[in-house]
Amino acid sequence: MSAKAILMRYATPLTTWLFMISLVSGVALFFHVGTSYFREMHEILSMVLIVPFVLHVWRNWGTLIAYFRRSAMWIATAVSLAAAAVFVVGGSSESGGDPRMAVFSAVSNASVSALAELAKIDEATAIERLKAVGIEGAVAADTASALATKAGQDTFAVIGAVLKPAN
């Protein structure tokens, strides 16, 4: 059997099951159930879904084109694009979004000096804590995200090093 025949044979079954996985994981993420289990699965397998989806469309091209001769396809297209536009327009405002992400963004872009103030320690102690986790040459004006990038570390680890409770 040729590679093309194999791909065509599995396009629809893979589309179906990867969609089902995306559906279940998306619902779980929406309801904040098992986020640590489902987030990466949802993101990666939704990207993998692109390949069988394209193959599925290719295989069923004639039928898909026939749908565009009916008003239902045009109505569904308009409704779907309008729904997407609501999120795009709503997501562009500064007041929207997940407040946890806004806090993380603010803290990750905070200077070592600001993080030290949050931790109720002096700047020298904050810089020593960073040295202890392998971040050399930090100065008070450096941001947590810049230090993490420079050191090849996770931003959470950099923030945690400065904000950790005193022993």
N, C-alpha and C positions, 0 to 999 in steps of 0.2 A: 504494500500500500504506500502511496506517495505521501510526502510531507504535507502537501496541500490537502489531500484527502483526509488525513488524520486531523489537521487543523479544522477543516470544515465539519468533520464528524463531531468534534468536541466543542465547537464554538457555542452552540446553544446550551448544552448541559453546563459548561463552565460559566457562562453568563448567568444562568439560573442560580446555581449554587453560590457563586461569589456575590451575586445580588442578595441572596438570602442571608449570607454572613454579614454583608454590609447593612442590611435591614435590621437584623437582631442587634448588632453592635451599635448601630446608630440610635436605636431606641434605648438601649442601655445607657449610652452616653447622655442622651437627652434627659433621662430620669436620674442621672448621676449614680448609677448602679455599676459597681465593678469597673470604675473608670480606669484604674491602673491595669486591668486585664484587657479592656476593650479598645482603648485609645490607639495604641500602636497597631493592633490587629485591624481596626477599622481604616486607619490611614493607609497602611501598606497594601492590604488586600483590595481596597477601593482603587488604588493605583493599578494593581494587577488586573482588576476587572476591565480596564480600558482595552487590553489586548483581545479578550474574547468578545467584548462588546463590538469592537471594530470588525472582527471576523463575522460576528452574527449579522451586523448590518450589511456587510459585503455579501454574505450568503443569501440574505433576504431582501436585497436591493429592489427587486421588481415589486414585491409586495409593499415595501415601504413607500416607494414612489406612488403606488396606487392609492395609499392613504391620503396623499396630498391632493387628490382629486375630490376629497370629501371635506365638508365644512368642519366636521368633528376634529380633524387634525389641525386645522387653522385655529379653531377656538382653543383647543388644548395648548397649542403653541403660544397663543396670546396670553392665556391665563398663567402658564408656567413662567413666561418672561416677565409678566407683571409681578408675580410673586417673588421672583428673584430680584427684581428692581426694588421692591420694598426693603429687602435686606441690604442691598447695596447702598441705597440712599440712607436708610436708617443707620447702617454701620459706618457711614462717613462722618457722622456727627461726633463731636468730642464727648458729649454726655452719655452716649450709648456704650455698650460693651460690658464685659465681665469686670466687676470692680476688683476682683482678685488679680486679674491681669494688669489693671491700672496700678495697683499697689506694687506688684512685682516689677513692673516697668520703672516706676519711680525709684524703688530701692536699688534695682540693678544699675540705674543711671546716677545713683547718689555717689558722692565722693567719699573717699576713705574718712575724711573729716566728718562728714554728715553721718556716716555709719558709726563712727566712734561716739558721736553725740547720742545717737539712738541707743547704743550699748552702754552709755554712761561710763565711758572710759576715755582716756586721753588719746591723742593721735599716735603717740609713740607706742602705746600698748597695742593699738589696732595694727600698726605696721609690724610689730613683733609677732602678733598672731598670724599675720599673713606670711611672714618669713617661716613660721613654724609649719605651714602647709606647703612650703616650696615656692612662694611668690617673693622673689627678690626685687629690690629696687623700687618698691612702691613708695609713692609720696602722697601727702594729704589730698592733693587735687585729683588724683587718679580715681576713675569710677570702677565700680565692681565689675561691670561687664567688660571694660577695656582690660582690666587686670586678668580676668578669666581668659579672654581671647589671647592675650600676650603669653600667658602661662600654659595655654592649652588645657585649661580646667573648666569645670562646670561653674556657671555663675552662682548657682545655689551654694556650692562649696565655698566660694570666695565670701559670699555674704555670711554664710554660717560661721566661717572662721572668725570674722570680726564680731558677730552678734552672739557668739556662744556665751553661756553664763560663766561667770568666774568660778574657778574650782574651789 
